[in-house]
Amino acid sequence: MPVFQKAFVLIKVAPGHTEGVVDSLMKIPEVTEAHIIPGDWDIITVINSQKEVIVPSDEKVYRLVLDKIEKIKHVQDTSTMVSQFSKTK
């Protein structure tokens, strides 16, 4: 059974483009949730990256953010938090 690494990415977006960025985020297979939030950041996303023996999941998360999320038009900044332990109900 595959094991996944969960990460949370806070995203700043150019004014007026938040919903479009959410739509683009949801096209990325590893993005499971995207929420528009108030405050210093505009969006929080949840990503799940499958853990592998060869490539550490933290590196996969890093590549996903750099290669896919930060390249979305109107994304201005990101901050990534990788979960080390999770429980869900």
matplotlib code that plots the C-alpha trace (Angstrom):
import matplotlib.pyplot as plt

x = [0.0, 1.5, 2.4, 2.0, 3.6, 1.2, 2.2, 0.5, 1.4, 0.4, 0.2, 0.1, -1.7, -1.9, -5.1, -8.1, -6.7, -7.3, -10.1, -8.3, -5.2, -7.4, -8.7, -5.2, -4.1, -6.9, -5.5, -2.3, -2.9, -1.1, -3.2, -6.1, -7.5, -7.3, -8.9, -9.2, -8.3, -8.2, -5.0, -1.4, -1.8, -4.6, -4.8, -3.8, -3.5, -3.0, -0.8, -0.1, 3.1, 3.7, 6.8, 9.4, 12.6, 14.7, 13.5, 12.7, 9.1, 10.4, 12.3, 9.2, 7.2, 9.9, 10.0, 6.2, 6.1, 8.9, 8.1, 4.3, 2.8, 5.2, 4.9, 1.1, 0.4, -0.3, 1.3, 3.6, 5.0, 4.7, 5.5, 5.5, 5.0, 5.7, 3.8, 5.9, 2.9, -0.8, -4.0, -7.4, -10.8]
y = [0.0, 3.4, 5.9, 9.6, 12.7, 15.6, 19.2, 22.5, 25.4, 29.0, 31.0, 34.8, 35.7, 38.9, 40.8, 39.6, 36.2, 34.0, 31.9, 31.3, 30.1, 27.8, 26.3, 25.8, 24.2, 21.7, 20.4, 19.3, 15.6, 15.9, 18.9, 17.5, 20.7, 24.4, 27.0, 30.8, 32.3, 35.8, 37.4, 37.7, 34.7, 34.2, 30.4, 27.3, 24.0, 20.5, 18.3, 14.6, 13.2, 9.5, 8.4, 6.5, 4.8, 6.5, 10.1, 11.5, 12.8, 16.2, 16.6, 15.6, 18.2, 20.8, 20.0, 20.1, 23.5, 24.9, 23.2, 23.3, 25.6, 28.6, 28.5, 29.1, 32.5, 35.2, 33.2, 35.7, 33.8, 30.5, 29.1, 25.3, 23.3, 19.5, 17.4, 15.0, 13.3, 13.5, 12.1, 12.6, 11.7]
z = [0.0, -1.0, 1.7, 1.1, 2.4, 3.1, 2.7, 3.0, 0.6, 1.3, -1.9, -2.6, -5.8, -7.9, -7.1, -9.0, -9.9, -6.9, -8.3, -11.6, -9.6, -7.6, -10.8, -12.1, -8.8, -8.9, -12.3, -10.6, -9.6, -6.2, -5.1, -3.1, -1.7, -2.4, -0.1, -0.5, 2.9, 4.4, 5.7, 4.4, 2.1, -0.5, -0.9, 1.2, -0.7, 0.5, -1.5, -1.2, -2.6, -2.7, -0.7, -2.7, -1.7, -4.3, -4.1, -0.6, -0.4, 0.9, -2.4, -4.4, -2.6, -3.2, -7.0, -7.2, -5.7, -7.8, -11.1, -11.0, -8.4, -8.7, -12.5, -12.4, -13.9, -11.2, -8.3, -6.6, -3.6, -1.7, 1.7, 2.1, 5.3, 5.2, 7.7, 9.8, 11.5, 10.8, 12.1, 10.4, 11.4]

ax = plt.figure().add_subplot(projection="3d")
ax.plot(x, y, z, "-o")
ax.set_aspect("equal")
plt.show()
